[in-house]
Amino acid sequence: MLCGVRHDGCWTATGRLLTVATVAVMVASCGGGTATESARRASSPVTLPPGSRTPTPTPTPAPGVTIAFAGDVHFTGRTAARLDDPKTALGSIAKTLSDADIAMVNLESAITTGGTPEPKSFHFRAPASALDALRDAGVDVTTMANNHGVDYGPVGLDDTLAAITSSGFPVVGIGRDSDQAYAPWYTTVRGQRVAFVGASEIPDRTLTAWTAQPDHPGIASAFSERLIDAVRDARTKADVVVVYLHWGEEGNDCPISDQTSLAADLAKAGADAVVGTHAHLLLGGGWLGQTYVAYGLGNFLWWRDNAYSNDTGVLTLTFHGRKATAAHLTPASIDGRGVPMPTSGSETQRITTKWDDARVCTKLSSTPPK
């Protein structure tokens, strides 16, 4: 037998470590005292010096659930050709959307190639491949509760609902009846169940003629108590409740009273995030108590040049439990093709500053509550 230099016993000539009991018997030959004393030492607990303690490992924080939001999307005018290759339709900004656990936009078009234009000034429609383009860009759910979702009448609406069913792509805020239009879409990420609801607060032809009823297809209206009921119900079934709205006033870079009052009502009903579009501008975002509110995300994939502003971006919220703990805007600028391109350098700083400054008239907090 050889005495090893290791503290945990003696080694045989073949290098095999002996058991503690065997070492206790043989330890005398290694200069360790009697077998009884060695056995006692081998079985005694280690005593730390006075005043010291075993350090407690720092727990690794649980990863948050990230949800990315962007604004209005059209596949018409200069953006219609983007559907020639749906996989690249949204360009490089798709990575920002895909990097989030869940991503959502507003599809502001009927999904049809037929139908009759409604009596209004602007009409938008796109083929069913528009839903493929959103999916390929990393978008997980879209709202169609807006003032262009039923631009091509009953035939266009039937086509839209058929395309949604056929694609399997999650769409909120529109349906064959009010139950379907106000129904949330649920998904689960790392054990966190998230609900998404969509509605429009734009009092135009679409809302007056095509608000969904128990026996009538259409879109979800933000003026209906059904929206508040849907949020309250989702609150009992989900960890995070998100409401995406079409609201505000075109060209007004501050929220109007309809927006601020609805945001407060939705927060009271249990919404954890309220985001929206329609003003064609980046409006302010921040915390209303525990609820994160973004009043306007601007144009995104946009059909014509400089409709109020080409400034846009992707807003990513991070949730821990039901609390939005962080908000980050990835600035982008809509180029001549109508595609939102991520910015850099001074352009990023300019849009970020613009976004932060827009918060002043919202009376929202820039930091989450403790």
C-alpha positions in Angstrom: 0.0 0.0 0.0 1.1 3.6 -0.8 0.2 6.7 1.1 -1.3 9.2 -1.3 -1.1 13.0 -1.1 -4.9 13.3 -1.4 -6.7 14.2 1.9 -9.5 11.7 1.2 -7.7 8.4 2.1 -4.9 6.1 1.1 -4.4 4.6 -2.3 -3.4 1.0 -3.2 -0.4 0.4 -5.4 -2.8 0.0 -8.3 -4.3 3.5 -7.7 -7.6 2.3 -6.4 -9.2 4.4 -3.6 -10.0 2.4 -0.5 -13.2 2.8 1.6 -13.2 4.9 4.7 -13.5 1.9 6.9 -10.5 0.2 5.3 -8.5 3.3 5.6 -9.4 3.6 9.3 -7.9 0.2 9.9 -4.7 0.9 7.9 -4.3 4.5 8.7 -1.8 3.9 11.4 0.7 2.8 8.8 0.2 6.2 7.1 1.1 8.0 10.4 -2.5 8.9 11.3 -2.8 7.5 14.8 -5.0 4.6 16.0 -7.7 3.1 13.9 -10.4 4.2 16.3 -9.3 7.8 16.3 -9.0 7.8 12.5 -12.5 6.3 12.1 -13.9 8.9 14.4 -12.3 11.8 12.5 -13.5 10.3 9.2 -17.1 10.3 10.3 -17.1 13.7 12.2 -18.8 16.7 10.5 -16.6 19.6 9.3 -16.8 22.6 11.7 -16.5 26.0 10.1 -14.5 28.8 11.9 -16.6 30.9 14.3 -18.6 33.7 12.6 -18.5 32.1 9.1 -21.4 30.5 7.3 -22.0 28.5 4.1 -22.6 31.0 1.3 -26.1 30.9 -0.2 -26.1 30.6 -4.0 -27.6 33.5 -5.8 -30.7 32.2 -7.6 -30.9 32.7 -11.4 -33.8 35.0 -12.2 -36.6 33.3 -14.1 -36.6 34.4 -17.7 -39.4 36.8 -18.6 -41.9 36.4 -21.4 -41.3 38.9 -24.2 -44.1 40.2 -26.4 -43.3 42.3 -29.5 -45.8 44.7 -31.0 -45.8 46.7 -34.3 -48.2 48.9 -36.0 -50.4 49.0 -39.1 -49.6 46.5 -42.0 -51.0 46.8 -45.6 -50.2 44.7 -48.6 -51.5 47.1 -51.2 -50.1 50.0 -53.3 -46.4 49.9 -53.2 -46.4 47.0 -50.7 -48.5 44.6 -52.8 -45.4 43.2 -54.5 -44.0 42.2 -51.2 -46.3 39.1 -51.4 -44.4 37.8 -54.4 -42.1 36.3 -51.8 -44.1 36.1 -48.5 -41.1 34.8 -46.6 -39.3 38.1 -47.0 -42.3 40.5 -47.1 -41.4 42.4 -43.9 -37.7 42.5 -44.5 -35.0 42.5 -41.9 -37.2 43.9 -39.1 -38.6 40.3 -39.0 -35.7 39.3 -36.8 -36.8 41.7 -34.1 -40.3 40.2 -34.2 -39.0 36.6 -34.3 -36.7 37.2 -31.3 -39.7 37.8 -29.0 -41.6 34.9 -27.5 -44.8 36.3 -29.1 -45.3 39.0 -31.7 -48.4 40.9 -32.8 -49.3 43.5 -35.5 -52.5 45.1 -36.9 -53.5 43.8 -40.4 -55.4 46.7 -41.8 -57.0 45.0 -44.8 -59.7 42.7 -45.8 -58.4 39.3 -46.9 -60.1 39.0 -50.3 -59.6 39.4 -54.0 -63.4 40.0 -54.6 -66.3 41.8 -53.0 -67.6 45.4 -53.5 -65.9 48.4 -52.0 -67.8 49.9 -49.1 -68.9 53.6 -49.4 -65.8 55.2 -48.0 -62.7 57.0 -49.2 -60.0 54.4 -48.8 -60.1 50.6 -49.4 -57.5 48.0 -48.6 -57.4 44.3 -49.4 -54.9 41.5 -49.8 -54.8 37.9 -50.8 -54.7 35.1 -48.2 -50.9 34.9 -48.6 -50.8 38.0 -46.4 -51.2 35.7 -43.4 -48.4 33.5 -44.7 -46.2 36.6 -44.8 -47.0 37.5 -41.2 -46.2 34.0 -40.0 -43.0 33.9 -41.9 -41.9 37.2 -40.4 -42.3 35.8 -36.9 -45.7 37.3 -36.1 -47.8 35.0 -34.0 -51.2 36.8 -33.9 -52.8 39.8 -35.6 -55.8 41.9 -34.9 -58.2 42.8 -37.7 -60.5 45.0 -35.5 -59.9 48.2 -37.4 -61.6 50.6 -39.9 -60.5 48.6 -43.0 -61.1 45.0 -42.0 -64.5 45.0 -43.8 -63.6 47.3 -46.7 -65.1 44.9 -49.3 -68.6 44.3 -47.9 -70.2 40.9 -47.0 -68.4 39.0 -49.8 -65.0 40.3 -48.7 -65.9 39.5 -45.1 -66.9 36.0 -45.9 -63.6 35.6 -47.8 -61.7 37.0 -44.9 -63.2 34.6 -42.4 -62.7 31.7 -44.7 -59.0 32.6 -45.2 -58.5 32.8 -41.5 -60.0 29.4 -40.9 -58.1 27.8 -43.7 -54.7 29.3 -42.7 -55.0 28.4 -39.0 -53.3 31.7 -38.3 -54.5 33.4 -35.0 -56.6 36.5 -35.7 -58.6 38.4 -33.1 -61.1 41.2 -33.2 -63.2 39.8 -36.1 -65.6 36.9 -36.4 -68.8 35.3 -37.7 -70.6 36.6 -34.7 -69.9 38.6 -31.5 -68.7 35.6 -29.6 -66.0 34.9 -32.1 -65.1 38.6 -32.6 -64.6 39.3 -28.9 -63.0 36.0 -28.1 -59.3 36.1 -26.9 -56.6 34.1 -28.4 -54.6 32.2 -25.8 -51.1 30.9 -25.9 -48.6 29.6 -23.3 -44.9 30.4 -23.0 -42.8 28.7 -20.3 -45.9 28.1 -18.2 -47.3 31.6 -18.6 -50.7 31.8 -20.3 -51.2 34.9 -22.3 -54.5 36.2 -23.7 -54.9 38.6 -26.7 -58.0 40.6 -27.4 -58.6 43.1 -30.3 -61.2 45.9 -30.8 -61.7 49.1 -32.7 -62.6 52.6 -31.4 -62.8 54.3 -34.7 -66.4 55.4 -35.3 -66.6 55.1 -39.0 -68.5 53.1 -41.6 -66.8 49.8 -40.5 -67.9 50.2 -36.9 -71.4 51.5 -37.6 -72.2 48.9 -40.3 -70.0 46.0 -39.3 -69.9 45.7 -35.5 -70.3 42.0 -34.8 -73.6 40.9 -33.3 -74.9 37.5 -32.0 -76.3 36.9 -35.4 -74.2 39.2 -37.6 -70.5 39.0 -38.6 -68.1 41.8 -38.1 -65.4 43.4 -35.9 -65.2 43.9 -32.1 -66.2 47.4 -31.0 -64.3 49.1 -28.2 -67.5 51.0 -27.4 -69.3 47.8 -26.5 -69.4 46.4 -22.9 -68.5 43.1 -24.6 -64.9 44.3 -24.7 -64.7 44.9 -20.9 -66.4 41.6 -20.3 -63.9 39.8 -22.5 -61.0 41.3 -20.6 -62.6 40.4 -17.2 -63.1 36.8 -18.4 -59.6 36.5 -19.8 -58.3 37.8 -16.4 -59.6 34.7 -14.7 -58.0 32.4 -17.3 -54.6 33.9 -18.2 -51.5 35.1 -16.4 -51.1 38.1 -18.8 -53.9 39.9 -20.6 -53.2 42.0 -23.7 -55.6 44.3 -25.5 -54.7 45.7 -29.0 -56.8 48.6 -30.1 -57.4 50.7 -33.2 -58.0 54.1 -31.6 -57.1 57.8 -31.5 -57.1 60.6 -34.0 -55.1 60.7 -37.3 -52.2 63.1 -37.1 -52.7 63.9 -33.4 -49.5 63.0 -31.5 -51.3 63.0 -28.1 -54.0 60.6 -26.9 -57.6 61.9 -27.0 -60.1 61.5 -24.2 -61.7 58.4 -25.6 -58.3 56.7 -25.5 -57.4 57.7 -21.9 -60.7 56.8 -20.5 -60.8 53.4 -22.3 -57.2 52.7 -21.1 -58.3 53.3 -17.5 -61.4 51.1 -17.9 -59.3 48.3 -19.4 -56.7 48.5 -16.7 -59.4 48.3 -14.1 -60.9 45.3 -15.8 -57.6 43.5 -15.6 -55.6 44.3 -18.8 -51.8 44.1 -18.2 -51.0 45.8 -21.5 -53.0 48.0 -23.8 -51.4 48.9 -27.2 -52.8 50.4 -30.3 -52.5 52.2 -33.6 -54.4 54.5 -36.1 -52.9 58.0 -35.6 -50.1 57.2 -38.1 -47.6 58.5 -35.6 -45.6 57.2 -32.7 -47.6 58.2 -29.6 -46.3 57.9 -26.1 -46.1 54.8 -24.0 -45.6 54.0 -20.3 -47.2 52.6 -17.1 -50.7 53.4 -15.9 -50.4 51.9 -12.5 -49.6 48.3 -13.1 -50.7 48.4 -16.7 -48.4 49.2 -19.6 -50.1 51.5 -22.2 -48.8 52.4 -25.7 -51.2 54.8 -27.3 -49.8 54.6 -30.8 -47.2 52.5 -32.7 -47.6 54.3 -36.0 -47.5 52.9 -39.6 -45.4 49.7 -40.1 -45.5 48.0 -43.5 -47.1 51.0 -45.3 -48.8 51.4 -48.6 -47.8 55.1 -49.4 -45.0 57.5 -48.7 -44.9 59.6 -45.6 -48.5 59.3 -44.4 -47.9 61.7 -41.5 -44.6 60.0 -40.5 -42.2 57.2 -41.6 -40.9 56.8 -38.1 -41.9 53.5 -36.6 -40.5 50.6 -34.6 -41.1 47.4 -32.7 -42.1 47.7 -29.0 -41.0 44.7 -26.9 -42.5 44.3 -23.4 -41.0 41.9 -20.9 -43.4 40.3 -18.4 -42.6 38.6 -15.1 -45.9 37.1 -13.9 -48.5 39.6 -15.0 -46.3 42.6 -14.5 -44.6 44.3 -17.5 -41.1 44.9 -16.0 -39.5 46.5 -19.1 -40.3 48.2 -22.4 -38.0 48.7 -25.3 -38.6 50.3 -28.7 -36.4 49.1 -31.6 -36.6 52.1 -33.9 -37.2 51.7 -37.6 -37.9 53.9 -40.6 -40.2 53.1 -43.5 -38.3 53.1 -46.8 -39.3 53.8 -50.3 -40.7 50.3 -50.7 -42.9 50.8 -47.7 -40.8 48.4 -45.6 -39.8 49.2 -42.0 -36.0 49.1 -41.8 -34.1 49.1 -38.5 -32.2 52.3 -38.0 -28.7 53.0 -36.6 -26.6 55.8 -35.1 -28.1 59.3 -35.0 -31.4 58.1 -36.6 -31.9 55.6 -33.8 -31.3 58.2 -31.2 -33.7 60.7 -32.9 -36.6 58.2 -33.0 -35.9 57.0 -29.5 -35.9 60.6 -28.2 -39.1 61.3 -30.1 -40.7 58.2 -28.6 -39.7 59.3 -25.1 -40.8 62.9 -25.6 -44.2 61.7 -26.8 -44.9 60.4 -23.2 -45.2 63.9 -21.8 -48.8 64.4 -22.9 -49.9 60.9 -21.9 -49.3 61.4 -18.1 -47.9 57.8 -18.1 -44.9 56.8 -16.0 -41.6 56.0 -17.7 -40.8 53.3 -15.1 -42.7 50.2 -13.8 -44.2 50.4 -10.3 -42.3 48.6 -7.6 
